Amino acid sequence: MSLPFEDPVLIFASVMALILIAPLFARKLKLPEIVGLIVAGIVVGPYGFGILARDDTIQLLGTVGLLFIMFLAGLEIDLNQVRRKKSYTVIFGFLTFLIPLGLGTAMGVWIFGMNIWASVLLASMFSSHTLLTFPVVGKLGLAKASAVTTAIGGTIITDTLALLLLAVIASATQGEIDSAFWIRLFLLMTVYVVAALFLIPLIGRWFFRKVDSDENSEFVFVIALTFASAYLAHVAGLEPIIGAFLAGLTLNSLIPERSLLMTRIHFSGDAIFIPFFLLSVGMLVDVSLLFTATEAWVVLAGMVIVALAAKYLAALLSGKLLKYSKDHSNLIFGLSVNQAAATLAAVLVGYDIGLFDETIITGTIIMIAVTCFVGSIVTERSGRKVALQKEQAHFDTNFTAHRILIPIKERVGAKELLDISFLLREKSSSEPLYPIKVIEEEGGESEEMVAAAEKTLAHSVVRTLAAGVPVIPITTVDVNVSAGLLRSIRGNRITMVVLGWDGTVSAKTRVFGRYIDTVIERTSQMVMINRNVAPINTTGRIVVVLPPLAHRDIGFNELIATIKTLANQAGTSLLFLSTKETYENTVDFIKKTRPSVQVAFDTYSTWKMVSFKVDEVIEDDDWLILMSVRKGEIAWQPTLDRMPAVMAHKFQKVNFSVIFTPTERRKSVQIAENTSFLTSVFTPRRMLFNVETEDVQGLIYKLLGTHFSEHSPIHNRLATLIYKISQEEPVELVEDVVLLHTYVPYLSETLTFLGISKNSLNVPLASGKPHVVIILLDPVGQDPASHLRALADIANLIRLPGIVDVLKSALDFEELVERITVLSSEQPPK
């Protein structure tokens, strides 16, 4: 068998084996997976053992991977955040372009002795960068974080400017710069960008609305559109990565984050194409160049130092100006320091036109390897810290996550209800969805009907799991549909019901129909009734109609939080229609309620004229939502019951929903479930109460001894590790309580320990003298999101008012459960 491999089957098998094995080794060594793939490329590449050649196939798939990264960056960016913080992107974009350009030009002229054209071209290589580590922040759930949005936007600015500079220098050295050059350059760019921003969403919305397709066809359509956009960017004189980013940006609102289509896009990118790109980057690195002449070392060292220093300075200065924390600034640095695609384009052009020699190419290749390694490490470490802060920021949200019940009649219409439920489900939620099929009792036919119902639900379960959402299907037999739903709502502590409706009202029914009306009248939970005529993902804006006195309704605050979550996840703006009084009393509250969404307001004169006002503002791609309340509530009036039928008939071309507000407020922490959480996470045998010690090391030793055999190798290694964490990086949840958490390679399940000391413990970095220690251990390789959710759950419990005193005074587990139950019942609703 000759090297490099030539058989295409063997080449592909080898690459897939590397994609599997390299990340596993990297995790074993506590390195980012990206580093493992790049190192694997070095080892098997033409400058390593020569097992694989960087041939046309590798380059093709590598290019696809790079375009996938940029496409995902545009697809996952938070457009609402971009609109609110356009200046952040501009500031970082110009800083990360100008600072490396200045330092690089100075080095080229004064240290390397280059002419001005060569120096500027060299400097442009430092200004550009590649979002190589974006998949890391995606896995940590930070794709829409403010710092990440700033870094992505800045990338497009600096890469565009660097590539334009490249085009100008290449033409200038060949004497081709004239007025026609500038007109051609900027005219093509302008035409392309305007056409992309206008045509791509237009084509996308037409396809999703008019073409009868499944997720496979939708995936092929999206990828074809993305790569066509990338190619046309190249034709217009831009790099294909700009086109891929614009495609993602313009398709952003058409592809919900929680959808089967998004899952397939992520799978194909994360599992195949992006790893191909990382391997191809590693194959460029020639380690033997490190053993070349002294002159090469000077160039190499200079390029690496300037690349790292310039990008760090740009990230640091941007962080100061934009008031980001140190971890956020480091995250921006980790994303923006990586040199790859645009850098290679610049150095090859410089070499072809005679401005660079082999020494600069050597320095560039090593610089790419070093910056990618540093970027991966920094992004992984700072990203985890930012992700933890982000999870802890959710502790102060006004409401707990919705527990959503979705009654399914038939397979037809179930897809739309599930898509709506995906959007209603908060990103930080660990709650499953509850699709339900109720069978009415009909004697001996029940078993056959149950089997048919389970078959109907199976499609919803598969779709939900494919979107990465946990699901608990329910099949129940009852005297009628209403009774079955009411029993399931009570039994599963449901907080929201999402129902389908055909938009018709018969003379025999009061509002929606017998079983829907019964559910509304006999529940206190939020109920959402939906009449869908177009795919939810094609929504351009959500128009919310608020009835008079809406702001006085007990469930109004929760309604606003729910609708803003819906709009944020759908990537749409909001328009609220209300009376002048409601507007004046709610405008500030609506604007400040999280999550952040672009919001506009308009008023109607009288409730009788509201449908005419809606007719003035409604557009074909809007989603109309009417707030309603149950009879007896402050905002209720007889005409409110007739309004759903009026609007459903009048606005037949748009999606229409009616949301009934809850009649009881949900509390700000999971008070109703604190006891069950305590018993499910803190196992009594891994808890120690009233321990007489001031030595945190001794308490850790005893705590771990409740699960591991004392003096065993595992017990001793863990005790040493946890003690080190207590001295160097404890997490202080509140005063008197510290959390020590880490990943452990030889665990198969999550373990939680709780230790309470009579005396204050010696934890030097704590602000006070803690008495309570919580240890959270997760297996290495577990999804970081699961680890962060566990941290969030623990902190939610600890932040229950009065809980610390309860913990410190409890003598055993039974007393702790009893006192938490009493404490929970004493907490007033917020």
MARDRENZA-184260 format. One line per 4 residues: their letters; for each residue x, y, z of C-alpha. Coordinates in nm, 2 decimals. Layout:
N
a> X Y Z; ...
//
This chain:
830
mslp> 0.00 0.00 0.00; 0.16 0.32 -0.12; 0.15 0.66 0.06; -0.03 0.89 0.04
fedp> -0.35 0.69 0.00; -0.50 0.71 -0.34; -0.81 0.50 -0.31; -1.10 0.73 -0.26
vlif> -1.28 0.49 -0.03; -0.97 0.45 0.19; -0.91 0.82 0.20; -1.27 0.89 0.31
asvm> -1.26 0.61 0.57; -0.93 0.75 0.71; -1.06 1.10 0.73; -1.38 0.98 0.91
alil> -1.17 0.78 1.16; -0.96 1.09 1.23; -1.28 1.29 1.28; -1.39 1.03 1.54
iapl> -1.06 0.97 1.72; -0.88 1.31 1.72; -1.15 1.49 1.94; -1.15 1.19 2.18
fark> -0.77 1.22 2.23; -0.80 1.60 2.27; -1.06 1.56 2.54; -0.84 1.31 2.71
lklp> -0.56 1.56 2.72; -0.81 1.84 2.82; -0.76 2.03 2.50; -1.03 2.17 2.27
eivg> -1.15 1.93 2.00; -1.05 2.18 1.73; -0.69 2.15 1.84; -0.71 1.77 1.81
liva> -0.83 1.79 1.45; -0.57 2.04 1.35; -0.29 1.83 1.51; -0.43 1.52 1.33
givv> -0.40 1.71 1.00; -0.04 1.79 1.08; 0.04 1.42 1.17; -0.12 1.26 0.86
gpyg> -0.07 1.54 0.62; 0.20 1.58 0.35; 0.45 1.73 0.60; 0.38 1.46 0.87
fgil> 0.37 1.10 0.79; 0.23 1.16 0.44; -0.07 0.93 0.49; -0.30 1.18 0.32
ardd> -0.23 1.43 0.05; -0.39 1.78 0.05; -0.54 1.71 -0.29; -0.84 1.86 -0.47
tiql> -1.09 1.65 -0.26; -0.95 1.76 0.07; -0.94 2.12 -0.05; -1.29 2.10 -0.18
lgtv> -1.44 1.96 0.14; -1.22 2.20 0.34; -1.36 2.50 0.15; -1.71 2.37 0.21
gllf> -1.63 2.35 0.58; -1.51 2.71 0.59; -1.82 2.83 0.41; -2.03 2.63 0.65
imfl> -1.87 2.81 0.95; -1.94 3.15 0.80; -2.30 3.04 0.70; -2.37 2.92 1.06
agle> -2.22 3.24 1.20; -2.48 3.44 1.00; -2.76 3.19 1.07; -2.71 3.20 1.44
idln> -2.63 3.56 1.50; -2.88 3.75 1.71; -3.03 4.00 1.47; -3.21 4.19 1.75
qvrr> -2.87 4.24 1.92; -2.71 4.35 1.60; -2.98 4.61 1.55; -2.95 4.74 1.90
kksy> -2.57 4.74 1.91; -2.46 4.82 1.56; -2.19 5.05 1.70; -2.03 4.76 1.89
tvif> -1.97 4.57 1.56; -1.84 4.88 1.39; -1.60 4.97 1.67; -1.45 4.62 1.70
gflt> -1.44 4.58 1.32; -1.23 4.89 1.27; -1.01 4.83 1.57; -0.93 4.47 1.47
flip> -0.85 4.60 1.12; -0.65 4.91 1.20; -0.44 4.80 1.49; -0.30 4.49 1.32
lglg> -0.26 4.70 1.00; -0.06 4.96 1.18; 0.16 4.72 1.37; 0.21 4.49 1.07
tamg> 0.31 4.78 0.84; 0.56 4.91 1.09; 0.72 4.57 1.13; 0.74 4.52 0.75
vwif> 0.90 4.85 0.69; 1.13 4.89 0.99; 1.22 4.53 1.08; 1.18 4.33 0.76
gmni> 1.30 4.61 0.53; 1.01 4.57 0.29; 0.87 4.84 0.06; 0.54 5.00 0.15
wasv> 0.32 4.78 -0.08; 0.47 4.46 0.06; 0.44 4.59 0.42; 0.07 4.69 0.38
llas> -0.01 4.36 0.22; 0.17 4.17 0.50; -0.02 4.38 0.76; -0.35 4.30 0.59
mfss> -0.29 3.93 0.67; -0.29 4.02 1.04; -0.60 4.22 1.01; -0.81 3.95 0.86
htll> -0.91 3.64 1.05; -1.13 3.33 1.03; -1.41 3.23 1.27; -1.24 2.89 1.31
tfpv> -1.35 2.85 1.67; -1.71 2.95 1.62; -1.83 2.58 1.65; -1.69 2.60 2.01
vgkl> -1.92 2.88 2.11; -2.21 2.72 1.93; -2.17 2.40 2.14; -2.16 2.62 2.46
glak> -2.48 2.79 2.36; -2.31 3.13 2.31; -2.38 3.19 1.94; -2.61 3.48 2.03
asav> -2.41 3.62 2.32; -2.33 3.99 2.28; -1.95 3.94 2.27; -1.99 3.67 2.00
ttai> -2.22 3.89 1.79; -1.97 4.17 1.82; -1.69 3.94 1.70; -1.89 3.80 1.41
ggti> -1.99 4.14 1.29; -1.63 4.27 1.33; -1.50 3.97 1.13; -1.71 4.07 0.83
itdt> -1.59 4.43 0.84; -1.22 4.35 0.89; -1.22 4.06 0.63; -1.39 4.27 0.37
lall> -1.15 4.56 0.42; -0.85 4.33 0.42; -0.96 4.16 0.10; -1.04 4.49 -0.07
llav> -0.69 4.61 0.03; -0.55 4.29 -0.12; -0.73 4.36 -0.45; -0.61 4.72 -0.46
iasa> -0.24 4.62 -0.39; -0.25 4.34 -0.64; -0.38 4.58 -0.91; -0.15 4.87 -0.80
tqge> 0.17 4.66 -0.84; 0.06 4.56 -1.19; -0.03 4.92 -1.29; -0.40 4.85 -1.33
idsa> -0.55 5.11 -1.09; -0.76 5.37 -1.27; -1.11 5.52 -1.24; -1.26 5.21 -1.42
fwir> -1.10 4.98 -1.16; -1.27 5.17 -0.87; -1.60 5.19 -1.04; -1.60 4.82 -1.13
lfll> -1.49 4.72 -0.78; -1.75 4.92 -0.58; -2.03 4.89 -0.84; -2.01 4.51 -0.84
mtvy> -1.98 4.50 -0.46; -2.28 4.73 -0.41; -2.50 4.54 -0.66; -2.41 4.21 -0.51
vvaa> -2.47 4.31 -0.15; -2.80 4.48 -0.22; -2.92 4.19 -0.44; -2.82 3.93 -0.17
lfli> -2.99 4.12 0.11; -3.31 4.16 -0.10; -3.33 3.85 -0.31; -3.22 3.57 -0.08
plig> -3.49 3.62 0.19; -3.75 3.68 -0.10; -3.65 3.35 -0.26; -3.64 3.17 0.08
rwff> -3.98 3.29 0.19; -4.13 3.20 -0.15; -3.98 2.85 -0.13; -4.10 2.78 0.23
rkvd> -4.45 2.91 0.17; -4.52 2.78 -0.18; -4.32 2.47 -0.24; -4.47 2.15 -0.08
sden> -4.14 2.01 0.06; -4.01 1.81 0.35; -3.70 1.88 0.56; -3.47 1.70 0.31
sefv> -3.58 1.93 0.03; -3.55 2.23 0.25; -3.20 2.13 0.35; -3.09 2.09 -0.01
fvia> -3.25 2.42 -0.10; -3.07 2.61 0.18; -2.73 2.46 0.10; -2.77 2.53 -0.28
ltfa> -2.87 2.89 -0.21; -2.58 2.94 0.03; -2.32 2.81 -0.21; -2.47 3.00 -0.50
sayl> -2.44 3.32 -0.29; -2.08 3.24 -0.21; -1.99 3.19 -0.57; -2.16 3.51 -0.68
ahva> -1.97 3.69 -0.41; -1.65 3.57 -0.58; -1.78 3.69 -0.91; -1.84 4.04 -0.76
glep> -1.48 4.06 -0.63; -1.55 3.95 -0.28; -1.44 3.63 -0.10; -1.69 3.34 -0.10
iiga> -1.69 3.35 0.29; -1.87 3.69 0.27; -2.14 3.54 0.04; -2.19 3.24 0.28
flag> -2.22 3.48 0.57; -2.48 3.70 0.39; -2.68 3.39 0.30; -2.69 3.28 0.67
ltln> -2.77 3.64 0.78; -3.06 3.67 0.54; -3.20 3.32 0.61; -3.17 3.38 0.98
slip> -3.54 3.45 1.05; -3.65 3.17 0.82; -3.48 2.89 1.00; -3.57 2.87 1.37
ersl> -3.30 2.76 1.61; -3.52 2.48 1.74; -3.62 2.31 1.42; -3.55 1.99 1.23
lmtr> -3.39 2.18 0.95; -3.15 2.36 1.18; -3.06 2.03 1.34; -2.97 1.88 1.00
ihfs> -2.76 2.19 0.90; -2.57 2.16 1.23; -2.52 1.79 1.19; -2.38 1.80 0.84
gdai> -2.15 2.09 0.93; -2.03 1.98 1.28; -1.99 1.61 1.19; -1.84 1.62 0.84
fipf> -1.76 1.95 0.67; -1.61 2.16 0.95; -1.38 1.88 1.07; -1.26 1.85 0.70
flls> -1.17 2.21 0.71; -0.98 2.18 1.04; -0.79 1.88 0.90; -0.70 2.07 0.58
vgml> -0.57 2.36 0.79; -0.34 2.11 0.98; -0.21 1.97 0.65; -0.07 2.31 0.56
vdvs> 0.17 2.31 0.86; 0.53 2.20 0.79; 0.70 2.15 1.13; 1.04 2.11 0.96
llft> 1.03 2.48 0.88; 1.10 2.54 1.25; 1.45 2.40 1.18; 1.54 2.64 0.90
atea> 1.79 2.93 0.90; 1.80 3.21 1.16; 1.64 3.46 0.91; 1.33 3.25 0.89
wvvl> 1.31 3.23 1.27; 1.32 3.62 1.29; 1.04 3.64 1.03; 0.84 3.36 1.19
agmv> 0.87 3.51 1.55; 0.78 3.86 1.43; 0.47 3.74 1.24; 0.35 3.53 1.53
ival> 0.41 3.80 1.79; 0.24 4.07 1.59; -0.06 3.85 1.50; -0.12 3.76 1.87
aaky> -0.04 4.10 2.02; -0.24 4.30 1.76; -0.55 4.09 1.79; -0.53 4.08 2.17
laal> -0.48 4.46 2.18; -0.79 4.51 1.95; -1.00 4.27 2.17; -0.88 4.43 2.49
lsgk> -0.94 4.79 2.37; -1.28 4.70 2.23; -1.37 4.54 2.56; -1.28 4.85 2.75
llky> -1.47 5.08 2.51; -1.78 4.85 2.51; -1.76 4.78 2.88; -1.72 4.40 2.84
skdh> -1.58 4.19 3.12; -1.24 4.04 3.10; -1.39 3.70 3.00; -1.59 3.85 2.73
snli> -1.29 4.04 2.59; -1.09 3.71 2.60; -1.37 3.54 2.41; -1.36 3.80 2.14
fgls> -0.98 3.75 2.12; -1.02 3.37 2.10; -1.26 3.41 1.81; -1.07 3.68 1.62
vnqa> -0.70 3.56 1.65; -0.73 3.26 1.42; -0.56 3.31 1.09; -0.65 3.08 0.80
aatl> -0.85 3.13 0.48; -0.81 3.51 0.41; -0.45 3.50 0.53; -0.37 3.22 0.29
aavl> -0.53 3.41 0.00; -0.32 3.72 0.08; 0.01 3.54 0.11; -0.04 3.35 -0.21
vgyd> -0.13 3.66 -0.41; 0.17 3.84 -0.26; 0.40 3.55 -0.36; 0.25 3.54 -0.72
iglf> 0.31 3.91 -0.78; 0.66 3.90 -0.63; 0.61 4.09 -0.31; 0.67 3.79 -0.08
deti> 0.94 3.52 -0.08; 0.94 3.17 0.06; 1.04 3.30 0.40; 0.71 3.49 0.44
itgt> 0.51 3.18 0.32; 0.70 2.98 0.59; 0.62 3.23 0.86; 0.25 3.24 0.75
iimi> 0.20 2.87 0.77; 0.35 2.86 1.12; 0.15 3.16 1.22; -0.17 2.99 1.11
avtc> -0.08 2.69 1.33; 0.01 2.90 1.64; -0.29 3.13 1.62; -0.54 2.85 1.56
fvgs> -0.39 2.66 1.86; -0.41 2.98 2.09; -0.75 3.07 1.96; -0.89 2.73 2.03
ivte> -0.76 2.72 2.39; -0.87 3.08 2.47; -1.22 3.04 2.32; -1.28 2.71 2.50
rsgr> -1.17 2.84 2.84; -1.32 3.19 2.83; -1.63 3.05 2.66; -1.70 2.82 2.95
kval> -1.67 3.11 3.20; -1.90 3.33 2.99; -2.15 3.04 2.95; -2.15 2.99 3.33
qkeq> -2.22 3.36 3.38; -2.49 3.34 3.12; -2.66 3.05 3.29; -2.64 3.22 3.63
ahfd> -2.79 3.54 3.48; -3.10 3.33 3.41; -3.16 3.29 3.79; -3.32 3.63 3.81
tnft> -3.57 3.58 3.53; -3.93 3.65 3.63; -4.07 3.31 3.55; -3.97 2.95 3.54
ahri> -3.97 2.76 3.21; -4.30 2.66 3.05; -4.42 2.31 3.07; -4.61 2.28 2.75
lipi> -4.90 2.04 2.66; -4.97 1.99 2.29; -5.30 1.81 2.21; -5.26 1.63 1.87
kerv> -5.57 1.53 1.67; -5.41 1.40 1.35; -5.07 1.41 1.19; -5.19 1.70 0.98
gake> -5.14 2.02 1.17; -4.91 1.86 1.43; -4.60 1.99 1.27; -4.71 2.35 1.30
lldi> -4.81 2.31 1.67; -4.47 2.15 1.75; -4.29 2.43 1.57; -4.48 2.69 1.78
sfll> -4.39 2.50 2.09; -4.02 2.49 2.00; -4.03 2.87 1.98; -4.22 2.90 2.31
reks> -3.97 2.68 2.49; -3.70 2.90 2.66; -3.34 2.83 2.56; -3.24 2.75 2.92
ssep> -3.54 2.52 2.98; -3.48 2.16 3.06; -3.86 2.09 3.05; -3.98 1.84 2.80
lypi> -4.27 1.89 2.56; -4.59 1.69 2.63; -4.77 1.59 2.30; -5.10 1.42 2.39
kvie> -5.36 1.22 2.21; -5.69 1.16 2.40; -5.91 0.87 2.30; -6.28 0.89 2.39
eegg> -6.41 0.58 2.55; -6.60 0.36 2.30; -6.62 0.02 2.47; -6.42 -0.26 2.31
esee> -6.25 -0.05 2.05; -6.02 0.13 2.30; -5.72 -0.09 2.25; -5.72 -0.05 1.87
mvaa> -5.77 0.33 1.91; -5.48 0.35 2.16; -5.25 0.17 1.92; -5.36 0.41 1.64
aekt> -5.31 0.71 1.87; -4.96 0.60 1.97; -4.87 0.56 1.60; -4.99 0.92 1.54
lahs> -4.79 1.05 1.84; -4.48 0.86 1.72; -4.43 1.11 1.44; -4.44 1.40 1.68
vvrt> -4.20 1.23 1.92; -3.94 1.17 1.64; -3.97 1.52 1.51; -3.93 1.67 1.86
laag> -3.63 1.45 1.95; -3.47 1.53 1.61; -3.49 1.90 1.70; -3.29 1.83 2.02
vpvi> -3.59 1.88 2.25; -3.69 1.62 2.53; -4.04 1.49 2.49; -4.29 1.29 2.70
pitt> -4.58 1.16 2.49; -4.91 1.09 2.66; -5.19 0.86 2.54; -5.49 0.86 2.76
vdvn> -5.85 0.73 2.74; -6.13 0.93 2.89; -6.50 1.00 2.86; -6.43 1.29 2.62
vsag> -6.13 1.49 2.49; -6.18 1.78 2.74; -6.18 1.55 3.04; -5.86 1.38 2.92
llrs> -5.68 1.71 2.87; -5.79 1.85 3.20; -5.67 1.54 3.39; -5.34 1.55 3.21
irgn> -5.29 1.93 3.28; -5.34 1.86 3.65; -5.13 1.54 3.66; -4.83 1.68 3.48
ritm> -4.83 2.03 3.63; -4.87 2.19 3.29; -4.83 2.57 3.26; -4.93 2.62 2.90
vvlg> -5.15 2.45 2.65; -5.09 2.49 2.27; -5.40 2.40 2.07; -5.48 2.39 1.70
wdgt> -5.80 2.55 1.55; -5.95 2.56 1.20; -6.07 2.92 1.24; -6.44 2.84 1.22
vsak> -6.71 2.90 1.49; -7.04 2.73 1.47; -7.37 2.86 1.61; -7.36 2.59 1.89
trvf> -7.03 2.70 2.03; -6.94 3.01 2.23; -6.59 3.09 2.10; -6.37 2.81 1.95
gryi> -6.56 2.48 1.99; -6.68 2.26 2.27; -6.36 2.10 2.39; -6.14 2.41 2.35
dtvi> -6.39 2.63 2.53; -6.41 2.37 2.81; -6.03 2.36 2.85; -6.02 2.74 2.87
erts> -6.30 2.77 3.12; -6.19 2.50 3.36; -5.81 2.58 3.37; -5.61 2.87 3.51
qmvm> -5.30 2.81 3.29; -5.20 3.00 2.98; -5.37 2.87 2.67; -5.27 2.94 2.31
inrn> -5.51 2.86 2.02; -5.36 2.87 1.67; -5.50 2.89 1.32; -5.21 2.83 1.08
vapi> -5.22 2.90 0.71; -4.84 2.94 0.64; -4.52 2.80 0.78; -4.43 2.96 1.11
nttg> -4.07 3.02 1.00; -4.17 3.26 0.72; -4.31 3.51 0.97; -4.17 3.85 0.91
rivv> -4.33 4.02 1.22; -4.56 3.94 1.51; -4.85 4.18 1.56; -5.00 4.17 1.91
vlpp> -5.35 4.31 1.98; -5.40 4.41 2.35; -5.76 4.47 2.46; -5.85 4.77 2.68
lahr> -5.73 4.73 3.04; -5.49 4.45 2.94; -5.21 4.59 3.16; -5.43 4.53 3.47
digf> -5.47 4.16 3.40; -5.29 3.94 3.65; -5.13 3.74 3.37; -5.01 4.03 3.16
neli> -4.65 4.02 3.27; -4.62 3.65 3.19; -4.79 3.71 2.85; -4.54 3.97 2.75
atik> -4.24 3.75 2.86; -4.39 3.46 2.66; -4.45 3.67 2.34; -4.11 3.82 2.35
tlan> -3.95 3.47 2.39; -4.16 3.37 2.09; -4.04 3.67 1.88; -3.68 3.63 1.99
qagt> -3.66 3.26 1.90; -3.84 3.32 1.57; -3.61 3.61 1.48; -3.89 3.86 1.42
sllf> -3.99 4.21 1.54; -4.30 4.29 1.74; -4.58 4.54 1.69; -4.81 4.60 1.99
lstk> -5.16 4.75 1.92; -5.33 4.89 2.23; -5.53 5.17 2.38; -5.34 5.49 2.47
etye> -5.38 5.41 2.84; -5.23 5.06 2.81; -4.95 5.20 2.59; -4.86 5.47 2.85
ntvd> -4.86 5.21 3.14; -4.67 4.93 2.97; -4.42 5.08 2.71; -4.13 5.08 2.95
fikk> -4.21 4.74 3.09; -4.24 4.58 2.75; -3.91 4.73 2.63; -3.72 4.62 2.94
trps> -3.87 4.27 2.96; -3.62 4.00 2.85; -3.53 3.87 2.60; -3.44 4.16 2.38
vqva> -3.65 4.21 2.07; -3.71 4.50 1.83; -4.05 4.64 1.95; -4.28 4.90 1.80
fdty> -4.61 5.04 1.93; -4.93 5.18 1.78; -5.27 5.27 1.93; -5.63 5.23 1.83
stwk> -5.91 5.47 1.93; -6.18 5.23 2.04; -6.22 4.86 2.08; -6.50 4.85 1.82
mvsf> -6.25 4.99 1.56; -5.96 4.76 1.64; -6.01 4.52 1.34; -6.00 4.82 1.11
kvde> -5.67 4.93 1.27; -5.53 4.58 1.23; -5.63 4.59 0.86; -5.43 4.91 0.82
vied> -5.10 4.76 0.96; -5.12 4.39 0.87; -4.90 4.24 0.60; -4.91 3.90 0.43
ddwl> -4.61 3.76 0.62; -4.73 3.88 0.97; -4.84 3.66 1.25; -5.14 3.81 1.43
ilms> -5.18 3.74 1.80; -5.48 3.85 2.01; -5.45 3.86 2.39; -5.77 3.74 2.55
vrkg> -5.88 3.67 2.91; -6.14 3.45 3.08; -6.48 3.57 3.18; -6.46 3.75 3.51
eiaw> -6.11 3.89 3.47; -6.06 4.27 3.47; -6.00 4.30 3.10; -6.29 4.08 2.99
qptl> -6.58 4.21 2.80; -6.85 4.03 2.59; -6.70 4.15 2.26; -6.37 3.99 2.34
drmp> -6.53 3.65 2.30; -6.65 3.74 1.96; -6.32 3.89 1.84; -6.14 3.56 1.75
avma> -6.41 3.47 1.50; -6.41 3.82 1.36; -6.04 3.83 1.31; -6.01 3.47 1.19
hkfq> -6.27 3.55 0.91; -6.13 3.89 0.82; -5.76 3.80 0.81; -5.76 3.46 0.64
kvnf> -5.42 3.50 0.47; -5.21 3.53 0.79; -5.13 3.30 1.08; -5.36 3.39 1.37
svif> -5.33 3.30 1.74; -5.53 3.38 2.05; -5.35 3.36 2.39; -5.55 3.34 2.71
tpte> -5.35 3.48 3.00; -5.31 3.27 3.32; -5.53 3.36 3.61; -5.26 3.28 3.86
rrks> -4.90 3.41 3.87; -4.62 3.17 3.84; -4.34 3.23 4.09; -4.00 3.35 4.02
vqia> -3.82 3.04 4.13; -3.93 2.67 4.13; -4.08 2.69 4.48; -4.35 2.43 4.40
ents> -4.08 2.18 4.30; -3.80 2.27 4.55; -3.86 1.96 4.76; -3.87 1.72 4.46
flts> -3.56 1.88 4.32; -3.38 1.84 4.65; -3.46 1.47 4.67; -3.38 1.40 4.30
vftp> -3.04 1.58 4.29; -2.91 1.56 4.65; -2.92 1.20 4.75; -2.94 1.16 5.13
rrml> -2.64 0.93 5.15; -2.42 1.19 4.98; -2.51 1.46 5.23; -2.34 1.55 5.57
fnve> -2.50 1.77 5.83; -2.37 1.96 6.13; -2.00 1.85 6.08; -1.76 1.99 6.34
tedv> -1.47 2.11 6.13; -1.29 2.42 6.00; -1.09 2.22 5.75; -1.25 2.23 5.41
qgli> -1.00 1.95 5.30; -1.13 1.73 5.57; -1.50 1.80 5.48; -1.43 1.72 5.11
ykll> -1.25 1.40 5.21; -1.56 1.29 5.42; -1.81 1.39 5.15; -1.64 1.20 4.88
gthf> -1.61 0.90 5.12; -1.99 0.88 5.12; -1.98 0.75 4.76; -1.62 0.63 4.70
sehs> -1.43 0.39 4.92; -1.21 0.59 5.15; -0.83 0.56 5.08; -0.91 0.42 4.73
pihn> -0.70 0.57 4.44; -1.01 0.73 4.29; -1.12 0.88 4.63; -0.77 1.02 4.70
rlat> -0.72 1.17 4.35; -1.07 1.33 4.36; -1.01 1.47 4.71; -0.69 1.63 4.60
liyk> -0.84 1.77 4.29; -1.15 1.91 4.46; -0.94 2.06 4.74; -0.73 2.24 4.48
isqe> -1.04 2.38 4.32; -1.16 2.51 4.66; -0.83 2.70 4.71; -0.80 2.83 4.35
epve> -1.14 2.87 4.18; -1.44 2.81 4.41; -1.78 2.95 4.29; -1.95 3.15 4.56
lved> -2.32 3.11 4.49; -2.42 3.33 4.79; -2.24 3.43 5.11; -2.18 3.12 5.31
vvll> -2.22 2.87 5.02; -1.95 2.76 4.78; -1.98 2.53 4.48; -1.69 2.32 4.36
htyv> -1.75 2.16 4.02; -1.54 1.99 3.75; -1.54 1.71 3.49; -1.40 1.37 3.60
pyls> -1.28 1.11 3.34; -1.37 0.79 3.53; -1.74 0.87 3.61; -2.04 0.74 3.43
etlt> -2.30 0.96 3.59; -2.34 1.31 3.75; -2.27 1.31 4.12; -2.37 1.58 4.37
flgi> -2.25 1.62 4.73; -2.37 1.85 5.00; -2.17 1.92 5.32; -2.27 2.16 5.60
skns> -2.02 2.25 5.87; -2.09 2.40 6.22; -1.78 2.61 6.18; -1.67 2.85 5.91
lnvp> -1.44 2.68 5.65; -1.10 2.79 5.53; -1.18 2.89 5.17; -0.94 3.17 5.10
lasg> -1.10 3.32 4.79; -1.45 3.34 4.94; -1.58 3.68 5.05; -1.69 3.55 5.39
kphv> -1.64 3.23 5.59; -1.86 2.97 5.42; -2.04 2.69 5.61; -2.19 2.50 5.31
viil> -2.00 2.32 5.04; -2.16 2.17 4.73; -1.96 1.94 4.50; -2.08 1.87 4.14
ldpv> -1.90 1.61 3.94; -1.98 1.54 3.58; -1.83 1.27 3.34; -1.58 1.40 3.09
gqdp> -1.74 1.43 2.74; -2.08 1.52 2.87; -2.26 1.79 2.69; -2.15 2.12 2.85
ashl> -2.51 2.24 2.84; -2.62 1.96 3.08; -2.34 2.06 3.32; -2.45 2.43 3.30
rala> -2.81 2.34 3.36; -2.72 2.14 3.67; -2.53 2.44 3.80; -2.83 2.66 3.73
dian> -3.06 2.43 3.91; -2.84 2.42 4.22; -2.80 2.79 4.22; -3.18 2.84 4.19
lirl> -3.24 2.64 4.50; -2.96 2.81 4.69; -3.10 3.15 4.61; -3.44 3.07 4.76
pgiv> -3.47 3.34 5.04; -3.38 3.19 5.38; -3.24 2.86 5.24; -2.89 2.92 5.38
dvlk> -3.01 2.94 5.74; -3.22 2.63 5.68; -2.92 2.44 5.56; -2.70 2.55 5.85
sald> -2.95 2.46 6.11; -3.08 2.13 5.97; -2.97 1.82 6.16; -3.06 1.56 5.90
feel> -3.22 1.51 5.56; -3.58 1.46 5.69; -3.56 1.79 5.88; -3.41 1.97 5.58
veri> -3.70 1.85 5.35; -3.96 1.95 5.61; -3.81 2.30 5.66; -3.78 2.36 5.28
tvls> -4.14 2.27 5.24; -4.24 2.52 5.51; -4.01 2.78 5.36; -4.15 2.74 5.01
seqp> -4.51 2.78 5.13; -4.42 3.11 5.30; -4.28 3.27 4.98; -4.51 3.53 4.83
pk> -4.57 3.53 4.46; -4.39 3.80 4.26
//
